[in-house]
Every structure is written in C-alpha cells, then in structure tokens.
Amino acid sequence: MSPIHISIVGVGKIVRDQHLPSIAKNSDYNLIAAASRHGVVDGIDNFKSIEAMLGSGAGH
C-alpha cells in the first residue's frame, strides 16, 4: 500500500519535538507540505497560509 500523504498546519515546538519525528518513523505516512506563518520544514513544500497550500494543489 502507498503511504498516506499528509500536511501540517502550524510549525512550532510541538510539531518539531513530537509530530515530525513520529511521522518520520512511520512509513505509512509521507509528509508533503506545511503551512505556517513563521516556521518551515526542510525537504517539503512550505506555504505561508493554509489557503496558499490548498490553492497550490500540493500533493496532487
């Protein structure tokens, strides 16, 4: 089965400390994008708003 593509909205301390490591360890999920006014995640598409992320068609 192909991994499920997911995106994160809001990149802060909890995302960096908890969510990103958990996603990275689980091959059932593939992080493809993040929307955050202030934070970015290396290696994926980053957007300044959820509207910009959804409008981009990220993951399609």
C-alpha positions, 0 to 999 in steps of 0.5 A: 500500500502507498503511504498516506500523504499528509500536511501540517498546519502550524510549525512550532515546538510541538510539531518539531519535538513530537509530530515530525519525528513520529511521522518520520518513523512511520512509513505509512505516512509521507509528509508533503507540505506545511503551512505556517506563518513563521516556521518551515520544514526542510525537504517539503513544500512550505506555504505561508497560509493554509489557503496558499497550500490548498490553492497550490494543489500540493500533493496532487 
